[in-house]
Every structure is written in C-alpha cells, then in structure tokens.
C-alpha cells in the first residue's frame, strides 16, 4: 500500500486522481496508489469518476465508524463523511460537464423550417419571436388549422 504524489497532476492518471481528491499531503494520505489505480480501471480511465468513487468509499468508511464519547466531548465522523460524499457528488457533476456533448438541433434554417412543418414532431414551447406582437385569431381560425 504505497502513496506517491509527484506534485504534478499531469504526470500520471493516478496523480490526477490524488489531485482531484485533494490528496496531496504525504503525511496524511487519503487514498493509496492502488486504490486510485483500481478506481481508474473501474471507470475507464476517467479521473473525475475515479476520484468520485474513491471519495464515496472514504465517505462510507467514515459513516461506519461509531461516535465516541470522551468525558464531555463527542467524536463523530459524520461531518468528514458528508465532506467526502459532497466531494464525490461534485466530482460526478464535473465529469458530467466535461464528457457531455450538447446537440441542440436545427442548426440550419432549412432544418428549422422542416422541424416547424413536421406535425408529428413535438413543437417547442417558446421561440425567439415570443414577444413579437401577433394578429388576434378567432376560434374558427384556430379550429381550421391542422
């Protein structure tokens, strides 16, 4: 069970996982290199998801520790567990933001026109012309439209 951190997150994926966890202090390591390497293999090399998995595991370790009473003081580990679980949630959000490709459709005018004329397709609720004044239609005009 070794811990190494070169100080350069770009040097290796394991160092990147340590960096994303905030695991840069060799005197107080959070996760070992083997745990980080296993998480990287499990998540296909995605350092955000690997760090999130390690943070969730560490959070669960703190949740399993019982509270201890020493005189008038209580030692509880739930705050540390909540910190790790919040970190895991944030890392998953970051992974989602960095790996999601957004396609909005209707990139060309002809594609937009075809989408508007296709009656089987769900039409958008709002358009860019939402606040432009429109002529008033009576019920008979609306009923005649297909």
N, C-alpha and C positions, 0 to 999 in steps of 0.2 A: 504494500500500500504506500505508494510514493506520491509526493506532492512536489511539482516543479512549476514555476512560473517565470518565464524569461523577462517579463516586463514589456514585451511587445506582443499584443494580441494577434498581430498579423503573421507571427512566426509559425503558428500551428493552430489547427482547429481546437485542440484541447486547451491551448492558452486562450483562445477566443471564448470558449465556454467558461473558463475561470474568470475572465474579464467581465462577461455578461452577468455572472453571479456576484460580482464584487469580491471575488475570492483572490485577492492579490497580496494578502499579508501571509508570508510563510510561517510566522509564529502562531497564527491562528487559522489554519486551513479549514475551509468549509467542506470541500469535496476532494477526493483523490483523483489522480490522473486516470486511474482505471474506471472509476465511476463516470467521469466525463467521457472517456472513450466508449464505454458501453452505451451511454445515452446518445452519443453521436451515431453509433452503428444502428441503434434502435430507431432513430429519426432521420435516417438517410443523409447524414452529414449536415443537417440544418442546425446551426449553432444556437439559434434562438429557441427552437423546440427542445434541443438537448439541455440547454440551461434551464428551461422551464420544467422539464422532467426532473432534473436534479433538485431544483428548488422545491418542487412538490414533495419529493421524497424526504428532503430535510425538514420541511414543514410537518410532514406526518410523523417523523421521528420525535419532534418536539411535542406534538399532540399526545403521543403515547406516554410521555414522562409524567409521573404524578406530581401534584403540588406538594410541597414540603413545608412544614411549619417548624420554625426555629424560634422559640420564645414568642415574642410579639410579631415576628415577621413571617410572611408567607413568600415562598419562592414558587412562582408559577411560570410555566413555559408557554402559555397560550399566546402571549404577545410576540414572542420570537416565531412561533408557528404561523401566526397571522401575517407577520412581515414576509416570511418565505412564501406563503400562499399568495399574497398580494404581488410579490415579485414574479411568481410563476404566471399569474394572470396577465401582468403587464408584458412579460416576455412573449406570451402567446399572442397578445394583441400586436406586438411589434412584428412577430413572424407573419401574422396575417396581413399586415400592411405591406410588408416587403415582398411577399410572394404572390399577391393577388394582382391579376391583370384585369383592368376595367375596360369593358366594351360597352359603349352607350348606344350603338346602332344609329342608323340614319345619318351617316357621315356625309352623304352627298344629297343634293337637292332632289334628284330623281328617286333616291331611296326613301326620302321623307315623304314625297308625293305618293309613292306606291304604298307606303305604310298607311297614310291617311285614307286612301281609296279602298284598302282592303277591309271589308266589313267583318270578316271573320277574326281579325286581329283585335286584341284589346286596345282601345284608343287611350291616349294619355289624358289624364285628368286636367292638366294645365298645359298651356302653350306659351310661347314667348309673346303672343298677341293677347294675353289675358286682359289687360287693362285698356285695350283699344275699344272705342265705342262700336257697338254693333246695332244693326237695324232691329226693331222690335218685330218679332214673329208672332203671328196668332196661332192658336191651337190647330187650326186647319192646315197651316203651312208645315207644322212640325209633324202632324199625322201623315202627311203626304210623303215625307222623306222615307227612304227605305231603311 
